[in-house]
């Protein structure tokens, strides 16, 4: 045996072993089981055991952000996503686009949203509704029996339909759509990470599933008639699911309802909806005062639930998949809708499983986005709006908390 061959026999196996170890570590740092991290986070991400990373107060832009020009997505929409952390580090939080609906007369709201999204390292695309002086006939609510709706209703309808239509037009797998007067936590990406993992748990087949008969953690999904059981799945120790191929949030959802003014939860009596729940407790991003009570179910303070939507009101913030956007656009065009966009969306989410308009809609309680009113917002602890002065001034030693734990 030549000396060269002997060296190859030694070096190659060692290289293979090291490559395997690094690959394993890389996957462990990218899949569901590991700590969430990205260049723009403020700390506090969840790991597989439900533990929380220490809050990092430095939210300054990293040097590799260059001259702050709009960056392309880190992970292109539609790519097979194996690394959830990388997918959510982009400036649209793992979605194809981040739209904000805005009426031309509300320039002050746009100013504030530009600043808030900038501090949260998010790229925003603006979608306009109708100005006050534009004829009502230009909206999709155009039939005679629909003229009873007020101008504001039609303006809101047109703005949301424009955003949904653009999602279809651009062929995006997903988009997140916000209204222009919202507030959110400065640690929003960490919360979206938990949404992604929980949506997978509720809608993706289990990893043990064979290709002919998918098995789900929730026995009432996708057909709620198969089981009337309310299945509670702990966020800590949730079962492994098949990796999604289209989105970091999973492949089988239509709407993620992230901001609302009212939300119910499916129970044993809710025949048309799947009843699985992912339970995360305690969640330090939830205000101590927030308690979730439904019927006989009561959860400890600082509990966050992920579940299918039921009777939601107000579409402050939501994400749509391409499949969901197409169904919504079709329904808007074909249906004699006489009420608001959020009512149509609610009806599609609550529809019977065999309805052609049925959407698979997932939410979280408490809400992740809240309307900003009179200098405050509900449920949001470290409000991006209340902390804008600290962010702009570089004073990041201590973020203001609207609902500090010691006040409980």
LINJOCOR-V860367 format. One record per residue. RES is the residue in one small letter. PSI is psi in whole degrees, -180 to 180 (999 if undefined). Layout:
BEGIN
res=RES psi=PSI
res=RES psi=PSI
END
This chain:
BEGIN
res=x psi=131
res=x psi=155
res=x psi=-37
res=x psi=-44
res=x psi=-40
res=x psi=-42
res=x psi=-40
res=x psi=-40
res=x psi=-27
res=x psi=-47
res=x psi=-43
res=x psi=-49
res=x psi=-38
res=x psi=-42
res=x psi=-42
res=x psi=-44
res=x psi=-46
res=x psi=-41
res=x psi=-41
res=x psi=-43
res=x psi=-44
res=x psi=-39
res=x psi=-42
res=x psi=-46
res=x psi=-39
res=x psi=-46
res=x psi=-40
res=x psi=-29
res=x psi=-4
res=x psi=-22
res=x psi=-173
res=x psi=-26
res=x psi=-2
res=x psi=175
res=x psi=136
res=x psi=134
res=x psi=149
res=x psi=167
res=x psi=-22
res=x psi=4
res=x psi=164
res=x psi=21
res=x psi=178
res=x psi=11
res=x psi=155
res=x psi=145
res=x psi=-174
res=x psi=-28
res=x psi=5
res=x psi=4
res=x psi=159
res=x psi=131
res=x psi=148
res=x psi=144
res=x psi=125
res=x psi=123
res=x psi=-13
res=x psi=107
res=x psi=21
res=x psi=154
res=x psi=135
res=x psi=158
res=x psi=-32
res=x psi=3
res=x psi=-4
res=x psi=-133
res=x psi=21
res=x psi=18
res=x psi=156
res=x psi=124
res=x psi=148
res=x psi=163
res=x psi=141
res=x psi=-43
res=x psi=112
res=x psi=142
res=x psi=132
res=x psi=-13
res=x psi=149
res=x psi=114
res=x psi=111
res=x psi=-17
res=x psi=97
res=x psi=-39
res=x psi=-44
res=x psi=-40
res=x psi=-39
res=x psi=-5
res=x psi=-10
res=x psi=175
res=x psi=10
res=x psi=18
res=x psi=37
res=x psi=0
res=x psi=165
res=x psi=-40
res=x psi=158
res=x psi=107
res=x psi=143
res=x psi=124
res=x psi=135
res=x psi=137
res=x psi=145
res=x psi=-33
res=x psi=-7
res=x psi=54
res=x psi=-31
res=x psi=-37
res=x psi=-39
res=x psi=-42
res=x psi=-48
res=x psi=-41
res=x psi=-35
res=x psi=-45
res=x psi=-46
res=x psi=-45
res=x psi=-33
res=x psi=-45
res=x psi=-25
res=x psi=8
res=x psi=49
res=x psi=139
res=x psi=131
res=x psi=137
res=x psi=131
res=x psi=139
res=x psi=124
res=x psi=144
res=x psi=-157
res=x psi=135
res=x psi=164
res=x psi=-32
res=x psi=6
res=x psi=139
res=x psi=141
res=x psi=-29
res=x psi=-15
res=x psi=-9
res=x psi=169
res=x psi=-19
res=x psi=71
res=x psi=-9
res=x psi=159
res=x psi=-39
res=x psi=1
res=x psi=0
res=x psi=-7
res=x psi=-19
res=x psi=146
res=x psi=169
res=x psi=-40
res=x psi=-39
res=x psi=-45
res=x psi=-37
res=x psi=-44
res=x psi=-44
res=x psi=-49
res=x psi=-40
res=x psi=-46
res=x psi=-41
res=x psi=-36
res=x psi=-42
res=x psi=-43
res=x psi=-43
res=x psi=-41
res=x psi=-36
res=x psi=-43
res=x psi=-43
res=x psi=-41
res=x psi=-5
res=x psi=28
res=x psi=143
res=x psi=-31
res=x psi=160
res=x psi=152
res=x psi=136
res=x psi=125
res=x psi=147
res=x psi=169
res=x psi=12
res=x psi=39
res=x psi=162
res=x psi=155
res=x psi=169
res=x psi=145
res=x psi=-14
res=x psi=36
res=x psi=-39
res=x psi=-38
res=x psi=-38
res=x psi=-38
res=x psi=-30
res=x psi=-44
res=x psi=-37
res=x psi=-45
res=x psi=-48
res=x psi=-40
res=x psi=-36
res=x psi=-40
res=x psi=-45
res=x psi=-37
res=x psi=-21
res=x psi=-16
res=x psi=144
res=x psi=150
res=x psi=152
res=x psi=-22
res=x psi=-2
res=x psi=139
res=x psi=168
res=x psi=-19
res=x psi=-25
res=x psi=91
res=x psi=143
res=x psi=138
res=x psi=153
res=x psi=-32
res=x psi=112
res=x psi=-13
res=x psi=9
res=x psi=137
res=x psi=-8
res=x psi=106
res=x psi=-15
res=x psi=-13
res=x psi=-22
res=x psi=137
res=x psi=14
res=x psi=140
res=x psi=111
res=x psi=119
res=x psi=126
res=x psi=116
res=x psi=135
res=x psi=-40
res=x psi=118
res=x psi=17
res=x psi=150
res=x psi=153
res=x psi=139
res=x psi=164
res=x psi=137
res=x psi=133
res=x psi=155
res=x psi=-10
res=x psi=-34
res=x psi=148
res=x psi=-21
res=x psi=-3
res=x psi=170
res=x psi=-11
res=x psi=19
res=x psi=156
res=x psi=-41
res=x psi=134
res=x psi=109
res=x psi=104
res=x psi=-17
res=x psi=129
res=x psi=169
res=x psi=-14
res=x psi=143
res=x psi=133
res=x psi=178
res=x psi=133
res=x psi=142
res=x psi=-173
res=x psi=-25
res=x psi=-5
res=x psi=90
res=x psi=-31
res=x psi=-7
res=x psi=144
res=x psi=147
res=x psi=15
res=x psi=147
res=x psi=135
res=x psi=129
res=x psi=120
res=x psi=112
res=x psi=134
res=x psi=151
res=x psi=110
res=x psi=-11
res=x psi=-9
res=x psi=137
res=x psi=143
res=x psi=-33
res=x psi=-19
res=x psi=120
res=x psi=136
res=x psi=120
res=x psi=125
res=x psi=123
res=x psi=-122
res=x psi=-2
res=x psi=123
res=x psi=134
res=x psi=154
res=x psi=159
res=x psi=152
res=x psi=28
res=x psi=137
res=x psi=133
res=x psi=145
res=x psi=130
res=x psi=175
res=x psi=145
res=x psi=154
res=x psi=120
res=x psi=50
res=x psi=153
res=x psi=138
res=x psi=121
res=x psi=65
res=x psi=-46
res=x psi=133
res=x psi=159
res=x psi=148
res=x psi=142
res=x psi=170
res=x psi=-43
res=x psi=-46
res=x psi=-41
res=x psi=-40
res=x psi=-43
res=x psi=-40
res=x psi=-44
res=x psi=-42
res=x psi=-44
res=x psi=-39
res=x psi=-38
res=x psi=-42
res=x psi=-25
res=x psi=144
res=x psi=66
res=x psi=132
res=x psi=-3
res=x psi=-171
res=x psi=166
res=x psi=-42
res=x psi=-30
res=x psi=-43
res=x psi=-43
res=x psi=-41
res=x psi=-46
res=x psi=-35
res=x psi=-38
res=x psi=-36
res=x psi=-1
res=x psi=159
res=x psi=152
res=x psi=-30
res=x psi=5
res=x psi=136
res=x psi=-18
res=x psi=1
res=x psi=133
res=x psi=145
res=x psi=111
res=x psi=126
res=x psi=145
res=x psi=178
res=x psi=145
res=x psi=134
res=x psi=168
res=x psi=147
res=x psi=-24
res=x psi=143
res=x psi=150
res=x psi=143
res=x psi=114
res=x psi=129
res=x psi=39
res=x psi=15
res=x psi=168
res=x psi=147
res=x psi=140
res=x psi=-15
res=x psi=119
res=x psi=-71
res=x psi=83
res=x psi=131
res=x psi=-32
res=x psi=-44
res=x psi=-21
res=x psi=10
res=x psi=-39
res=x psi=-40
res=x psi=-41
res=x psi=-45
res=x psi=-39
res=x psi=-5
res=x psi=10
res=x psi=92
res=x psi=24
res=x psi=-32
res=x psi=115
res=x psi=143
res=x psi=133
res=x psi=119
res=x psi=-30
res=x psi=69
res=x psi=148
res=x psi=-33
res=x psi=-11
res=x psi=-2
res=x psi=999
END
